[in-house]
Amino acid sequence: MSYIKSRHAPRSPESPPPVRNSGYSQHGASRSKPAFLSWFAESRSAHEDITENQELLRERSRDLYAGGGPLGRGAVDRLALNAVGSGLRLNVRIDPELLGMTDDEGRKWTARVESEFDYWASSKSASYDGQLSFYEMQALAFRSVLLDGECLLRLRDTPYHSRNIYTLCLELIESERLTTGEAHSMLSKIPADGVECDENGRPIAYWVANRNPNSTRAGLPPLEWNRYEIYTGFPERRVMFLLMDSERIGQKRGVPFLAPVIEQLKQLGRYTDAELMAAVISGMYAVFFQHEPRPEGAIGEEEYASEEGLGDFPGLEGISQKEMYGMIMDLPEGVKPVGISPSRPNTSFDAFVSSLLRQIGGCLGIPSELLTLNFTASYSASRGALLEAWKLFRYWRSWFSENFCQCVYEDWLTEAVMKGRVSAPGYMDDDYIRSLYTWAEWTGPSQGQLNPVQEVNAAILKAQHGLSTWQRETSELTGGDFDLNMKQKKREESLMTEGTNVQDKG
């Protein structure tokens, strides 16, 4: 007796289970659909997927920034200019009540610290080589993070005998100097990625080359590697920071910002160059010469045009092809001009490039309008694009201020307290008290307004109803400081009142 087995019919223990697709195996994990037959994706550890490919990613990212693509530099600079700009500024935000201060004492302490910090940050001695201020180093460090995926920061004591009050200075170290590959084979005790970790995977030291290993300049010192511990002294002071935005658990080295779109940017650059060259060539060759069959003994073709000029044509002696744009000349007998209709510029070029830019912008988080600085859409569309872009800018500003600016500020404040430049009772005795003293915000370039009247009114309403603060709204709208604005406004109103009284007396 035969029968058809139901899909729910029980199987005998001896029969193998039927092969069926279930869950994702019918969709994204399918091994039988034609669309996936040539898709071979394999993921390994963060070290194998990222660190072993970092050098090539870094070199290609730098090439795109240097001009290897039309938008590589624009994408990096657009993010750097909006997130950091000319440098993030310190706004101390202590809670006077928690520190046992009155509000007036809190304002005076805040003004003192901000003034002292700006004195150090504005000086060129803030950098180890004495060439950059703290604000200028911010832009350099952030751009290095975007291009290379990482930047190494080392806190040092100034090597110069100067009148500067503070000894803290900063040294930025390029990604190449964190040893990889060849350096590991040359000196086996160096970790392959230059990051030394303890048994728990916690970084404890960085191995740094004394110069760029890829440099070929003459007269360079021999290549050596030094071990720099991340924490030194007692109590511990952190002096080494590897600035990178992690995307994988266990990741030790960074990924360039342009890494996901390197291929698209490079191909777009090649396509643009090809179209530009085709347009130039089409503009150069508007007329071709068609020769009639020559009788035996006629002038040879090589005599019509030479490398130096256009041959022995009457009136064309010594004239190069570069001088022929728009010229009309008599032609010798037997030569007939044939005009051509150039197919450049390509009418579909702009539409294709715009479509590709939207994909690149969507991947990077920067709208295509901002990538190309071409705002031709409606007010609502442009505002929506800017709002989305500023989510990315604020994320990077928050990340950079926490991982770079705040770390430097806390170390500077420790030196200021130890030297008696700033009074902070309990700062050196209690970690919690120290954290209260170091509360701060970092403000940078403002977003700008498409409709200033509406946006200023919205800011006023938010501040009046406690949804925001006057200081935050001032910094976001103009990048200014509310306290300084009010002091300046008070002085200006006093001067205006004095001027009015003088006019009345006159």
Buried (B, 14 or more C-beta within 10 A) or exposed (E): EEEEEEEEEEEEEEEEEEEEEEEEEEEEEBEEEEEBEEEEEEEEEBBEBBBBEBBEBBBBBBBBBEEBBBBBBBBBEBBBBBBBBEBBBBBBEBEBEEBEBEEEEBBEBBBBBBEBBBEBBEBBBBBBEBEBBBBBBBBBBBBBBBBBBBBBBBBEEBEEEEEBBBBBBBBBBBBBBBBBBEBBEEEEEBBBBBBBEEEEEEBBBBBBBEBBBEEEEEEEEEBEBEEBBBEEEEEEEBBBBBBBBEEEEEBBBBBBBBBEBBEBBBEBBEBBEEBEEBBEEBEEEBEEBEEEEEEEEEEEEEEBBEEEBBBEBEEBEEBEEEEBEEEEEEBBEBEEEEEEEEEBBBEEBEEEBEEBBBEBBEEBBBBBBBBBEEBEEEEEEBBBBBEBBBEBBBEBBEBBBEBBBBBBBBBBBBBBBEEEBBEBEEBEEEEEBBEBBBBBBBBBBBBEBBEEEEBBEBBEEBBEEEEBEBBBBBBBBBBBBBBEBEEEEEEEEEEEEEEEEEEEEE
